[in-house]
Amino acid sequence: MENLAVPQKSKFNSVFALLAIPLCIVVAHIIFYTIFGSAKNFGENGEPLPGNYLGIVYKGGFIVPILMSFFLMVFTFGLERFITIQQAYGKGSLDNFVRKIKAHLNDNDLDAAVEACYVQKGALGNVTLSILNKYKEVWNQPGSKEQKQVAIQKELEESIALELPVLEKNLTILATLASVATLVGLLGTVIGMIKAFAALASSGTPNAEALATGISEALINTATGIAGSAFAIIFYNLFTSQIDTLTHSMDEVGFSINQTFASKYTEKKETVLV
């Protein structure tokens, strides 16, 4: 039987993050200054037109495009992780694949189990195929049943260790954005509040309307930061849950193969003794 091919990797190579991050920053600034900062959003006095939210957001200051770049990064890396994890799941239901493998092993039909791996593909198919190859490799090798089971278990652990970095790649970026977006949003709000009160103090006369406008513009940073952070947390937890489900399926298949090996190997020895 042919050996396992190189595990499938994400089609997005290692330079994806290096390109995506600066690209998101550039795109966010272009959108901020050309769309949000368009002259049609403002009146003759330079203030946003009534009800024009694009102009209001633009008045939030230079922190806003940074927060917008974070927002774009969240969705960019979220989409990249979604595509990669969906590829790792392979074709078809994980539960159905696990049941098929168990059924083929119970029927002692390793060839059908291997064929199911090629059909399923993805990380689970790669790991299962690797374990089945090890199953056949150690079957006729010298050594005790326990030693061979250890070899199969080691193959399972090594196969999962090869697949996990591909699945977890860039999740750290999402986790970082979840924290940084909120902090940068608060920083923008504090800077805006300082400017608002400084302008109020220099005017010499209390101006409730000017103060309210300044506070409103400052709070735009907080709202944008919280929105980016919320989506980053949602995506991170969603993808982490999917990876845990996939890893559990790998462990379940590995355990089933190991148990089947122990059962079949014992039967083989008993037949030889008889």
C-alpha positions as CSV (number, residue, x, y, z in Angstrom):
1,M,0.0,0.0,0.0
2,E,1.3,3.5,-0.9
3,N,2.6,5.6,1.9
4,L,0.9,8.8,3.2
5,A,1.6,11.8,1.1
6,V,2.7,15.1,2.6
7,P,-0.1,16.5,4.8
8,Q,-2.2,19.1,3.1
9,K,-1.3,22.6,4.0
10,S,-3.2,25.8,3.7
11,K,-3.1,27.4,0.3
12,F,-2.2,30.6,2.0
13,N,1.6,30.6,2.5
14,S,3.6,31.9,5.4
15,V,3.9,35.5,3.9
16,F,0.1,36.0,4.1
17,A,0.3,37.9,7.4
18,L,3.2,40.0,6.3
19,L,1.2,41.2,3.2
20,A,-2.3,41.3,4.8
21,I,-1.4,43.6,7.7
22,P,0.2,46.5,5.8
23,L,-2.4,46.1,3.1
24,C,-5.2,46.5,5.6
25,I,-3.6,49.6,7.0
26,V,-3.2,51.2,3.6
27,V,-6.8,50.3,2.5
28,A,-8.2,51.6,5.8
29,H,-6.4,55.0,5.5
30,I,-7.5,55.3,1.8
31,I,-11.2,54.7,2.8
32,F,-10.9,57.0,5.8
33,Y,-9.5,60.0,3.9
34,T,-11.3,59.6,0.6
35,I,-14.7,58.4,1.6
36,F,-15.2,59.5,5.2
37,G,-13.2,62.7,4.7
38,S,-14.9,63.6,1.4
39,A,-15.9,67.3,1.2
40,K,-19.5,66.4,0.5
41,N,-19.8,65.1,4.1
42,F,-19.1,68.6,5.6
43,G,-20.6,72.0,5.5
44,E,-18.9,75.3,4.8
45,N,-17.8,75.6,8.4
46,G,-15.9,72.3,8.2
47,E,-18.3,70.5,10.5
48,P,-20.2,67.3,9.5
49,L,-23.6,67.8,7.9
50,P,-26.5,67.0,10.2
51,G,-27.1,63.2,10.2
52,N,-24.0,62.5,8.1
53,Y,-22.3,59.7,10.0
54,L,-19.3,59.5,7.6
55,G,-18.4,63.0,8.5
56,I,-18.9,62.4,12.2
57,V,-16.7,59.3,12.2
58,Y,-14.0,61.3,10.3
59,K,-14.0,63.9,13.0
60,G,-12.9,61.1,15.4
61,G,-9.3,61.8,14.6
62,F,-6.2,60.0,13.4
63,I,-6.9,57.0,15.7
64,V,-10.0,56.0,13.7
65,P,-8.2,54.8,10.5
66,I,-5.9,52.7,12.8
67,L,-9.0,51.1,14.3
68,M,-10.5,50.6,10.9
69,S,-7.4,48.8,9.8
70,F,-7.8,46.5,12.9
71,F,-11.4,45.9,11.8
72,L,-10.2,44.9,8.3
73,M,-7.5,42.6,9.7
74,V,-10.1,40.8,11.8
75,F,-12.3,40.0,8.8
76,T,-9.3,39.3,6.6
77,F,-7.7,36.8,9.0
78,G,-11.2,35.5,9.9
79,L,-11.9,34.7,6.3
80,E,-8.4,33.1,5.9
81,R,-8.9,30.9,9.0
82,F,-12.4,29.9,7.8
83,I,-11.1,28.7,4.4
84,T,-8.2,26.9,6.0
85,I,-10.3,25.1,8.6
86,Q,-12.9,24.1,6.1
87,Q,-10.2,22.6,4.0
88,A,-8.9,20.8,7.1
89,Y,-12.4,19.3,7.7
90,G,-12.2,17.6,4.3
91,K,-15.2,16.4,2.3
92,G,-18.2,15.2,4.2
93,S,-19.2,14.9,7.8
94,L,-16.5,14.2,10.4
95,D,-18.9,11.9,12.4
96,N,-19.8,9.9,9.2
97,F,-16.1,9.5,8.4
98,V,-15.3,8.3,11.9
99,R,-18.1,5.7,11.7
100,K,-16.9,4.5,8.3
101,I,-13.4,4.0,9.5
102,K,-14.7,2.1,12.6
103,A,-16.9,-0.1,10.4
104,H,-14.1,-0.9,8.0
105,L,-11.8,-1.8,10.8
106,N,-14.3,-4.1,12.4
107,D,-14.6,-5.8,9.0
108,N,-10.8,-6.0,8.8
109,D,-11.0,-4.1,5.5
110,L,-8.0,-1.8,5.7
111,D,-8.0,-1.1,2.0
112,A,-11.6,0.3,2.2
113,A,-10.5,2.4,5.2
114,V,-7.6,3.9,3.3
115,E,-9.8,4.6,0.3
116,A,-12.2,6.5,2.7
117,C,-9.2,8.6,3.8
118,Y,-8.4,9.6,0.2
119,V,-12.1,10.5,-0.3
120,Q,-12.4,12.5,2.9
121,K,-9.0,14.4,2.5
122,G,-8.3,17.2,4.9
123,A,-6.4,17.0,8.2
124,L,-8.5,14.1,9.6
125,G,-8.0,12.1,6.4
126,N,-4.3,12.7,6.5
127,V,-3.9,11.7,10.2
128,T,-6.1,8.6,9.8
129,L,-4.2,7.5,6.7
130,S,-0.9,8.0,8.5
131,I,-2.1,5.8,11.4
132,L,-3.4,3.1,9.0
133,N,0.0,3.0,7.2
134,K,1.7,2.5,10.6
135,Y,-0.9,-0.2,11.4
136,K,0.2,-2.2,8.4
137,E,3.9,-1.4,8.9
138,V,4.1,-2.8,12.4
139,W,1.7,-5.7,11.9
140,N,4.3,-8.2,10.8
141,Q,7.3,-6.5,12.5
142,P,8.9,-8.3,15.5
143,G,8.0,-7.0,18.9
144,S,5.2,-7.3,21.5
145,K,1.7,-6.1,21.0
146,E,2.3,-3.3,23.5
147,Q,5.3,-2.0,21.7
148,K,3.4,-1.9,18.4
149,Q,0.5,-0.1,20.1
150,V,2.9,2.5,21.4
151,A,4.3,2.9,17.9
152,I,0.7,3.5,16.5
153,Q,0.0,6.0,19.4
154,K,3.2,7.8,18.7
155,E,2.3,8.1,15.0
156,L,-1.1,9.6,16.0
157,E,0.6,12.2,18.2
158,E,3.2,13.1,15.6
159,S,0.5,13.4,12.8
160,I,-1.6,15.7,14.9
161,A,1.4,17.7,15.8
162,L,2.1,18.3,12.1
163,E,-1.5,19.4,11.4
164,L,-2.2,21.6,14.4
165,P,0.2,24.4,13.5
166,V,-1.6,24.8,10.1
167,L,-4.9,25.0,11.9
168,E,-3.9,27.4,14.7
169,K,-1.8,29.7,12.5
170,N,-2.8,33.4,12.7
171,L,-5.2,32.7,15.6
172,T,-2.7,34.6,17.8
173,I,-3.3,37.7,15.6
174,L,-7.0,37.5,16.2
175,A,-6.4,37.1,19.9
176,T,-4.1,40.1,19.9
177,L,-6.5,42.3,18.0
178,A,-9.3,41.4,20.4
179,S,-7.3,43.1,23.2
180,V,-5.4,45.8,21.3
181,A,-8.5,47.2,19.4
182,T,-10.2,48.1,22.7
183,L,-7.1,49.7,24.2
184,V,-6.4,51.8,21.1
185,G,-10.1,52.8,21.0
186,L,-9.8,54.0,24.6
187,L,-6.6,55.8,23.8
188,G,-8.4,57.7,21.0
189,T,-11.2,58.5,23.3
190,V,-8.9,59.9,26.0
191,I,-7.0,62.0,23.4
192,G,-10.3,63.3,22.1
193,M,-11.5,64.2,25.6
194,I,-8.3,66.0,26.3
195,K,-8.7,68.1,23.1
196,A,-12.4,68.8,23.9
197,F,-11.8,70.1,27.4
198,A,-8.7,72.0,26.3
199,A,-10.7,73.7,23.6
200,L,-13.5,74.5,26.2
201,A,-10.9,75.9,28.6
202,S,-9.3,78.2,26.0
203,S,-12.6,79.6,24.8
204,G,-13.2,81.3,28.1
205,T,-17.0,80.7,28.1
206,P,-18.8,77.4,28.7
207,N,-20.2,75.9,25.5
208,A,-22.3,72.8,26.2
209,E,-22.8,72.2,22.4
210,A,-19.1,72.3,21.7
211,L,-18.4,70.0,24.6
212,A,-21.0,67.5,23.6
213,T,-19.7,67.5,20.0
214,G,-16.2,66.9,21.2
215,I,-17.2,64.1,23.5
216,S,-19.3,62.5,20.7
217,E,-16.3,62.5,18.4
218,A,-14.1,61.1,21.1
219,L,-16.5,58.2,21.8
220,I,-16.3,57.2,18.1
221,N,-12.9,55.7,18.9
222,T,-14.3,53.6,21.7
223,A,-17.2,52.3,19.6
224,T,-15.0,51.4,16.7
225,G,-12.5,49.7,19.0
226,I,-15.1,47.7,20.8
227,A,-16.7,46.6,17.5
228,G,-13.4,45.3,16.2
229,S,-12.6,43.6,19.5
230,A,-16.1,41.9,19.6
231,F,-15.7,40.4,16.1
232,A,-12.2,39.2,16.9
233,I,-13.4,37.4,20.0
234,I,-16.3,35.8,18.2
235,F,-14.0,34.6,15.4
236,Y,-11.3,33.4,17.8
237,N,-13.7,31.3,19.9
238,L,-15.5,29.9,16.8
239,F,-12.3,28.7,15.2
240,T,-10.9,27.4,18.4
241,S,-14.1,25.3,18.9
242,Q,-13.8,24.0,15.4
243,I,-10.2,23.0,15.9
244,D,-11.1,21.2,19.2
245,T,-13.8,19.3,17.4
246,L,-11.4,18.2,14.6
247,T,-8.7,17.2,17.1
248,H,-11.3,15.2,19.1
249,S,-12.2,13.3,15.9
250,M,-8.5,12.6,15.3
251,D,-8.1,11.2,18.8
252,E,-11.3,9.1,18.4
253,V,-10.1,7.6,15.2
254,G,-6.6,7.0,16.6
255,F,-8.1,5.3,19.7
256,S,-10.3,3.1,17.5
257,I,-7.5,2.0,15.3
258,N,-5.3,1.2,18.2
259,Q,-8.0,-0.8,19.9
260,T,-8.8,-2.7,16.7
261,F,-5.1,-3.5,16.3
262,A,-4.9,-4.9,19.8
263,S,-8.0,-7.0,19.2
264,K,-7.0,-8.3,15.8
265,Y,-3.4,-8.9,16.9
266,T,-4.6,-11.0,19.8
267,E,-6.8,-13.0,17.5
268,K,-3.8,-13.6,15.2
269,K,-1.7,-14.9,18.0
270,E,-4.4,-17.2,19.3
271,T,-4.9,-18.6,15.8
272,V,-1.1,-19.3,15.5
273,L,-1.1,-21.1,18.8
274,V,-4.0,-23.3,17.8
